[in-house]
Amino acid sequence: MGRQIRVPGAVLAASLLLAAAGCSGTGTGTAPGDDPKPGGGKPSATAKPSATGDGKAPSGDVLPGMVGASVARTQLAALKTATPGSMSGYSRDKFTHWAEQGDKCDTREVVLQRDGSNVTRNSECKAVSGTWKSLYDEVVVTEATKMDIDHMVPLAEGWRSGAAGWDAAKRKAFANDLTRPQLLAVTASSNRSKGDQSPDLWQPPSKASWCQYGRAWTTVKSTYGLTVTEPERKMLSTMLNTCGG
């Protein structure tokens, strides 16, 4: 037989602990099924990226793709100023909506589900019950038929500020954008009161919504390269100033 080597108990115990750590999911290696990310490790399921650009996520936002006030002010400053374009040739039909989103659901039904609480749908994906709180007027609604899906930047306003020169695909994307803060479920009365007016001509009755409204409008116009008028820019600045900070 060969010579036996005696290993001190403390060293043996340490070795066993290291081996166990190497086999567990707490090490820096990637476990099966993990999606490796730059910087190592799998992102936390509860981690959320900052939406502000200034280190603070807005609280109470109900729209997707929102930015903070400081980012919105930068966006606003970069928007081109122009007088409203002609409405010649405009038609809502040139902005295809509502687009199909799968599972018999169109864009309207997706937004109603997203913006409501305890929403139930029928077999055709139509909302049949739920609760919605309208951002513009703070009215609580329990009937989906009393809710409209507002285009934050109205289709006609988009046309006047640049969309007249777009192709059909870009207009459809603008009218059905679920990623940016362009679509919101609000009371039919507030949506129809707004019509196609810009912020200098119509503001949400609830001033508590002005911060979100100003950030959302500015972000949508910035994303799509649309222009603003001087009165519009001034009111957007006023709205952003309600955000504080």
Rosetta blueprint (number, residue, H / E / L):
1 M L
2 G L
3 R L
4 Q L
5 I L
6 R L
7 V L
8 P L
9 G H
10 A H
11 V H
12 L H
13 A H
14 A H
15 S H
16 L H
17 L H
18 L H
19 A H
20 A H
21 A H
22 G H
23 C H
24 S L
25 G L
26 T L
27 G L
28 T L
29 G L
30 T L
31 A L
32 P L
33 G L
34 D L
35 D L
36 P L
37 K L
38 P L
39 G L
40 G L
41 G L
42 K L
43 P L
44 S L
45 A L
46 T L
47 A L
48 K L
49 P L
50 S L
51 A L
52 T L
53 G L
54 D L
55 G L
56 K L
57 A L
58 P L
59 S L
60 G L
61 D L
62 V L
63 L L
64 P L
65 G L
66 M L
67 V L
68 G L
69 A H
70 S H
71 V H
72 A H
73 R H
74 T H
75 Q H
76 L H
77 A H
78 A H
79 L L
80 K L
81 T E
82 A L
83 T L
84 P L
85 G L
86 S L
87 M L
88 S L
89 G L
90 Y L
91 S L
92 R H
93 D H
94 K H
95 F L
96 T L
97 H L
98 W L
99 A L
100 E E
101 Q E
102 G E
103 D L
104 K L
105 C E
106 D E
107 T H
108 R H
109 E H
110 V H
111 V H
112 L H
113 Q H
114 R H
115 D H
116 G L
117 S E
118 N E
119 V E
120 T E
121 R E
122 N L
123 S L
124 E L
125 C L
126 K L
127 A E
128 V E
129 S E
130 G E
131 T E
132 W E
133 K E
134 S L
135 L L
136 Y L
137 D L
138 E L
139 V L
140 V E
141 V E
142 T L
143 E L
144 A H
145 T H
146 K H
147 M E
148 D E
149 I E
150 D E
151 H E
152 M L
153 V L
154 P L
155 L H
156 A H
157 E H
158 G H
159 W H
160 R H
161 S L
162 G L
163 A H
164 A H
165 G H
166 W L
167 D L
168 A H
169 A H
170 K H
171 R H
172 K H
173 A H
174 F H
175 A H
176 N L
177 D L
178 L L
179 T L
180 R L
181 P L
182 Q L
183 L E
184 L E
185 A E
186 V E
187 T E
188 A H
189 S H
190 S H
191 N H
192 R H
193 S H
194 K H
195 G L
196 D L
197 Q L
198 S L
199 P L
200 D L
201 L L
202 W L
203 Q L
204 P L
205 P L
206 S L
207 K H
208 A H
209 S H
210 W H
211 C H
212 Q H
213 Y H
214 G H
215 R H
216 A H
217 W H
218 T H
219 T H
220 V H
221 K H
222 S H
223 T H
224 Y H
225 G L
226 L L
227 T L
228 V E
229 T L
230 E H
231 P H
232 E H
233 R H
234 K H
235 M H
236 L H
237 S H
238 T H
239 M H
240 L H
241 N H
242 T L
243 C L
244 G L
245 G L
